[in-house]
Amino acid sequence: MSIGIKLNKEAAVVGKYNHLWALFFFVSMLTLSCTSLALAETGFEKWIADFYPVAREKGIEKATYGAAFAGVTEPDRIVLKKAEYQPEFTTEIWDYIDARVNALSIGKGQKMARYHGQTLAEVEAKFGVEQSVLLAIWSMESNFGDIFNRPERLHYVPRALATLAYGDPKRKKFGRTQLVASLKILQSGDISREQLLGSWAGAMGHTQFIPTSYLAYGVDMDGNGRRDIWNSIPDALATAANLLHKNGWKTGNTWGYEVILPGNEDQYKDQTHTLGEWQRLGFKRPGGKAFPRPSDKAVLKILAGSKGPGFLMMKNFYVLKRYNNSDSYALAVGLLADKLSGFAGLVQSWPRPPGSLSIDEKIELQGHLKRMGHYEGEIDGYLGKGTRGAIKKFQVQSGMTADGIPSRDLLQLLRR
């Protein structure tokens, strides 16, 4: 009995010390974690202090710099998360266009055209950029200012750009350059510190200008002495028009033409010829329409393979790419502008996979998911991460394989 009691006492003592060691280990790790976090924050504050001489050489006053970073002690972790984000799904050209050129965006654009008709007319007269193009850009960039109703998507621009310069090796140079430009904006008095908000990468205002582009093209259209693309729609639209104008926009000319691919198109992809030469090579417009100016030059773009429509892109298409260097972006702006001008839009169909959804069906699918409580995002036809997550919730609830893939069979089930 005495041996058993002794062993029990020894076990209790060992257990006691094991618990103490576990507690010590936990406290040590917590302290180490907190210390690491503090060091990271101290490192960011030190980076801000060390960057001031660079900003000073670019003309930034000490008072401006101090005001810009007052209370900023740590990086914007959401910015770093978004910078690292890799899209889960590859966006096909038809999905990209569907999400941006649809009944919702067209209807809202037409409403904005009526409401801001005088401003649009004045901007067009001054810069020579058609109203429909400006409306399409405004729609694409901020959904006609709807971004300001979503504060979770807005970031304090100097902090966001300092975060990229400090913590993102791929965007270090971009972050430093844009940070200095954002400080120049603040120093100019065009916008207050509290309103100097933008995307995670520093795109600002109704028409989403990065700071260097804002400094290059910003316009005070309403005449109040400030270039305010955050609060003044005339300033925002004029700034967008000024960018296009200064990069060679041709007033009254189209962005390009839809053409039927003749079957030997691969050998001509991305080549430049006159429209007359393209026609002789077998590239014709749907319905046999003639090219208005056969001597104009155009580049062949094939964005969806040989089974999709082809496009002969004109000078204005490449001017649109100065706003966003993406073929898909420039095409979407052109197509939406055409619809807002009353044109019919694309004649040929995209080569969608069998069973895939049209844009109207995508919008309907989101509506069903939202009414069922699975989807909390915008009903916009864009089947991104949020929509696909909602599909998975419904599939799990219905005992289906949770692959998150939208299909016509899934839509039929939702209808029931």
C-alpha positions in Angstrom: 0.0 0.0 0.0 2.8 2.4 1.0 4.5 1.8 -2.4 1.3 2.4 -4.2 0.6 5.6 -2.3 4.2 6.8 -3.0 3.8 6.1 -6.7 0.5 8.0 -6.8 2.1 10.9 -5.1 5.1 10.9 -7.5 2.7 10.6 -10.4 0.7 13.6 -9.1 3.9 15.6 -8.8 5.0 14.7 -12.3 1.5 15.5 -13.6 1.7 18.9 -11.8 5.0 19.7 -13.4 3.8 18.5 -16.8 0.9 21.0 -16.5 3.3 23.7 -15.4 5.5 23.0 -18.4 2.5 23.0 -20.7 1.4 26.3 -19.3 4.9 27.7 -19.6 5.2 26.5 -23.2 1.8 28.1 -24.1 2.7 31.4 -22.5 6.1 31.4 -24.2 4.6 30.7 -27.6 1.9 33.4 -27.0 4.6 35.9 -26.0 6.7 34.9 -29.0 3.7 35.3 -31.3 2.8 38.7 -29.9 6.5 39.7 -30.0 6.7 38.7 -33.7 3.5 40.7 -34.5 4.9 43.7 -32.6 8.1 43.4 -34.5 6.2 43.3 -37.8 4.2 46.4 -36.8 7.4 48.1 -35.6 9.0 47.1 -38.9 6.2 48.8 -40.8 6.4 52.0 -38.8 10.2 52.0 -39.3 9.6 51.6 -43.1 7.3 54.5 -43.1 9.8 56.6 -41.2 12.6 55.5 -43.5 10.6 56.3 -46.6 10.1 60.0 -45.8 13.4 61.1 -47.4 12.3 59.5 -50.7 9.0 61.3 -50.5 10.7 64.6 -49.5 12.9 64.4 -52.6 9.6 64.2 -54.6 8.3 67.4 -53.0 6.3 66.0 -50.1 6.3 68.3 -47.1 6.9 66.9 -43.6 3.5 68.1 -42.5 1.7 66.3 -45.3 3.6 63.1 -44.6 2.9 63.3 -40.9 -0.8 63.9 -41.5 -1.0 61.1 -44.0 0.4 58.5 -41.6 -1.0 59.7 -38.3 -2.3 56.7 -36.5 -1.1 54.2 -39.1 0.9 51.6 -37.2 0.5 48.4 -39.1 0.1 47.1 -42.7 -3.4 46.6 -44.2 -3.5 42.8 -44.0 -6.6 42.7 -46.3 -4.5 44.4 -49.0 -1.8 41.7 -48.7 -4.5 39.0 -48.7 -6.0 40.4 -51.9 -2.6 40.8 -53.5 -1.8 37.1 -52.9 -5.3 35.9 -54.1 -5.3 33.7 -57.1 -8.7 33.2 -58.9 -10.2 29.9 -58.2 -11.8 29.6 -61.6 -10.5 30.7 -65.0 -12.8 33.3 -66.5 -13.8 32.5 -70.0 -14.3 35.5 -72.3 -18.1 34.9 -72.5 -18.4 34.8 -68.7 -16.4 38.1 -68.5 -18.6 39.8 -71.0 -21.8 38.4 -69.5 -21.0 39.9 -66.1 -20.4 43.4 -67.6 -22.7 43.6 -70.7 -26.2 42.5 -69.6 -29.7 43.8 -69.1 -28.8 45.2 -65.7 -25.8 47.2 -66.7 -27.6 48.4 -69.9 -30.7 49.5 -68.0 -28.6 51.3 -65.3 -26.5 53.0 -68.0 -29.6 54.2 -69.8 -30.9 55.6 -66.6 -27.6 57.4 -65.9 -27.6 58.8 -69.4 -30.9 60.5 -68.7 -30.0 61.7 -65.3 -26.6 63.1 -66.2 -27.3 64.0 -69.8 -26.2 67.6 -69.6 -22.9 66.7 -67.9 -22.2 63.9 -70.4 -22.9 66.3 -73.3 -20.5 68.9 -72.0 -17.8 66.4 -71.4 -18.2 64.9 -74.9 -18.1 68.4 -76.5 -14.9 69.3 -74.6 -13.0 66.0 -75.1 -14.6 64.4 -78.2 -15.3 61.1 -76.4 -18.8 59.7 -76.9 -21.2 59.6 -74.0 -21.9 55.9 -74.4 -18.1 55.1 -74.0 -17.9 57.2 -70.8 -21.0 55.5 -69.4 -19.5 52.0 -70.2 -16.3 52.9 -68.4 -18.2 54.2 -65.4 -20.2 51.0 -65.3 -17.1 48.8 -65.6 -15.0 50.7 -63.1 -17.4 51.3 -60.2 -20.9 50.2 -61.2 -21.8 53.9 -61.5 -20.4 54.7 -58.1 -22.0 51.7 -56.3 -18.5 50.9 -54.9 -19.0 53.8 -52.4 -21.9 51.9 -50.9 -19.6 49.0 -50.1 -17.2 50.3 -47.4 -15.7 46.8 -47.0 -14.1 47.2 -50.4 -12.5 50.6 -49.7 -9.1 51.2 -48.3 -7.2 54.3 -47.1 -5.0 54.7 -50.2 -1.6 55.8 -48.6 -1.8 52.9 -46.1 -2.7 50.4 -48.9 0.1 51.5 -51.1 2.6 51.6 -48.3 1.5 48.1 -47.5 2.3 46.9 -51.0 5.6 48.7 -51.0 6.5 47.2 -47.7 5.1 43.7 -47.8 4.6 42.7 -51.5 7.9 42.0 -53.3 6.1 41.8 -56.7 4.4 45.2 -56.3 7.2 47.0 -54.3 8.1 49.4 -57.1 4.4 50.1 -58.0 3.6 50.7 -54.3 6.4 53.2 -53.8 5.6 55.1 -57.0 1.9 55.3 -56.4 2.4 56.1 -52.7 4.3 59.3 -53.6 1.6 60.2 -56.1 -1.1 59.7 -53.5 0.7 62.0 -51.1 0.9 64.6 -53.8 -2.9 64.4 -54.2 -3.3 64.8 -50.5 -0.9 67.8 -50.5 -2.7 69.5 -53.3 -5.9 69.7 -51.3 -8.0 68.1 -54.0 -9.4 65.6 -51.4 -9.3 65.2 -47.7 -7.4 62.5 -45.8 -10.7 60.9 -44.7 -11.9 60.7 -48.3 -8.7 59.5 -49.9 -10.1 56.0 -50.4 -9.7 53.4 -53.2 -9.3 49.8 -54.0 -6.6 47.5 -52.4 -4.2 48.5 -55.2 -5.0 52.3 -55.0 -7.6 52.8 -57.8 -9.7 55.7 -56.8 -13.0 57.4 -57.4 -16.0 56.8 -59.7 -13.7 56.0 -62.7 -11.0 54.2 -60.7 -7.8 56.0 -61.4 -4.5 55.0 -59.8 -2.7 58.1 -58.3 -0.1 58.6 -61.1 -2.9 58.5 -63.8 -5.0 60.9 -61.7 -2.1 63.4 -61.6 -1.6 63.1 -65.3 -5.3 63.3 -66.4 -7.3 64.8 -63.5 -9.8 67.5 -64.6 -11.7 70.0 -62.5 -14.8 69.9 -64.7 -17.2 71.5 -62.3 -15.0 74.5 -61.7 -14.7 74.4 -57.9 -10.9 74.4 -57.9 -10.5 70.7 -57.0 -10.2 67.6 -59.2 -12.6 65.4 -57.1 -13.2 62.1 -58.8 -14.7 60.7 -55.6 -17.6 63.1 -55.2 -17.9 65.0 -58.4 -19.4 63.1 -61.3 -18.4 65.8 -63.8 -14.8 65.6 -62.6 -14.8 61.8 -62.8 -16.2 61.6 -66.3 -14.0 64.4 -67.6 -10.9 62.8 -66.1 -11.8 59.5 -67.9 -12.5 61.4 -71.2 -9.2 63.3 -70.9 -7.2 60.1 -70.6 -8.8 58.7 -73.8 -8.4 62.1 -75.6 -4.8 62.5 -74.7 -4.0 58.9 -75.9 -5.5 59.5 -79.4 -9.2 58.8 -79.2 -10.8 59.2 -82.7 -14.1 60.9 -82.3 -16.9 59.3 -84.3 -14.9 56.1 -85.0 -15.8 52.6 -83.7 -13.6 50.5 -81.5 -13.8 47.6 -84.0 -15.9 45.2 -86.1 -17.3 41.8 -85.5 -16.3 39.5 -88.4 -17.0 35.9 -89.5 -13.9 33.8 -89.4 -13.2 32.2 -92.8 -11.5 29.0 -91.6 -7.9 29.9 -92.2 -7.8 32.7 -89.6 -4.9 31.3 -87.5 -2.3 32.4 -90.0 -3.6 36.0 -89.8 -4.1 36.3 -86.0 -2.8 39.7 -84.6 -1.8 40.9 -88.0 -2.5 44.4 -89.2 -4.2 45.1 -92.6 -6.6 47.6 -94.0 -10.2 46.8 -93.7 -10.4 46.4 -97.5 -7.5 43.9 -97.4 -9.2 42.0 -94.6 -12.3 41.7 -96.7 -10.4 40.4 -99.7 -8.8 37.8 -97.3 -12.3 36.5 -96.5 -13.1 38.3 -93.3 -16.6 39.7 -93.6 -19.1 41.4 -91.3 -22.3 39.4 -90.3 -25.1 40.1 -92.7 -22.8 41.2 -95.5 -22.4 44.8 -94.2 -19.7 46.8 -95.8 -16.8 48.5 -93.9 -17.4 52.3 -93.9 -13.8 53.2 -94.4 -11.9 50.4 -96.2 -8.6 52.2 -96.0 -8.6 52.2 -92.2 -6.2 49.7 -90.6 -7.3 47.0 -88.1 -5.8 44.1 -86.1 -7.4 40.7 -86.1 -8.2 39.4 -82.6 -9.5 35.9 -82.0 -10.6 35.8 -78.4 -12.6 32.6 -78.2 -11.1 30.3 -80.8 -12.1 29.4 -84.3 -15.7 28.6 -83.3 -16.3 32.0 -81.9 -16.6 35.5 -83.4 -13.6 37.3 -84.7 -12.9 41.0 -84.3 -11.0 43.6 -86.4 -9.8 46.1 -83.8 -9.4 49.7 -84.6 -7.3 52.5 -83.1 -9.9 53.2 -80.4 -9.7 49.7 -79.1 -6.1 50.3 -78.2 -6.9 53.6 -76.7 -9.3 51.8 -74.4 -6.5 49.5 -73.4 -4.6 52.5 -72.1 -7.3 52.6 -69.4 -6.9 48.9 -68.7 -4.4 46.8 -70.7 -6.7 43.9 -71.3 -8.4 42.7 -74.5 -11.4 41.5 -72.6 -11.8 44.8 -70.8 -11.6 46.9 -74.0 -14.0 44.6 -75.8 -16.5 44.8 -72.9 -16.4 48.6 -72.9 -16.9 48.6 -76.7 -19.8 46.2 -76.6 -21.5 47.9 -73.7 -21.1 51.3 -75.3 -22.7 49.9 -78.5 -25.7 48.7 -76.6 -26.1 52.0 -74.8 -26.0 53.7 -78.2 -28.8 51.5 -79.4 -26.9 49.0 -81.5 -27.9 45.3 -81.5 -24.6 43.9 -80.2 -22.9 40.7 -81.2 -24.6 38.6 -83.9 -22.6 35.4 -83.5 -22.7 33.3 -80.4 -19.8 32.5 -78.1 -18.7 28.8 -78.1 -20.2 28.1 -74.7 -19.9 24.5 -73.4 -23.0 22.4 -73.6 -25.4 23.0 -70.7 -23.8 26.3 -69.7 -26.0 29.2 -68.8 -26.9 32.4 -70.7 -26.5 35.7 -68.9 -30.3 35.9 -68.2 -30.1 32.4 -66.7 -27.1 33.3 -64.5 -29.0 36.2 -63.1 -32.0 34.0 -62.5 -29.8 31.4 -60.7 -28.4 34.1 -58.4 -32.0 35.2 -57.6 -33.1 31.7 -56.6 -30.0 31.3 -54.4 -30.5 34.6 -52.7 -34.2 33.9 -52.0 -33.2 30.6 -50.4 -30.6 32.4 -48.2 -27.5 30.8 -49.7 -26.2 33.9 -51.6 -25.6 37.4 -50.1 -23.9 39.2 -53.0 -25.1 41.3 -55.9 -27.4 39.8 -58.5 -25.2 40.8 -61.5 -24.7 37.6 -63.5 -21.1 37.3 -62.4 -20.7 33.8 -61.1 -17.6 34.3 -59.0 -16.4 32.9 -55.7 -19.5 34.0 -53.8 -22.0 32.5 -56.2 -20.1 29.3 -56.5 -19.9 29.0 -52.7 -23.7 29.5 -52.6 -24.2 26.7 -55.2 -22.1 24.4 -53.0 -24.3 25.2 -50.0 -27.4 24.3 -52.0 -25.8 21.2 -53.4 -24.8 20.0 -49.9 -28.4 20.7 -48.7 -29.8 18.7 -51.6 -27.4 15.7 -51.2 -25.5 16.5 -54.4 -21.8 16.6 -55.2 -20.7 20.0 -54.0 -18.6 21.0 -57.0 -20.0 24.6 -57.2 -20.5 24.3 -61.0 -23.4 26.3 -62.4 -25.4 24.3 -65.0 -28.8 24.2 -66.7 -29.7 21.1 -64.7 -28.9 22.9 -61.5 -31.1 25.8 -62.5 -34.0 23.5 -63.3 -33.7 22.0 -59.8 -33.6 25.5 -58.2 -36.8 26.4 -60.2 -38.5 23.5 -58.6 
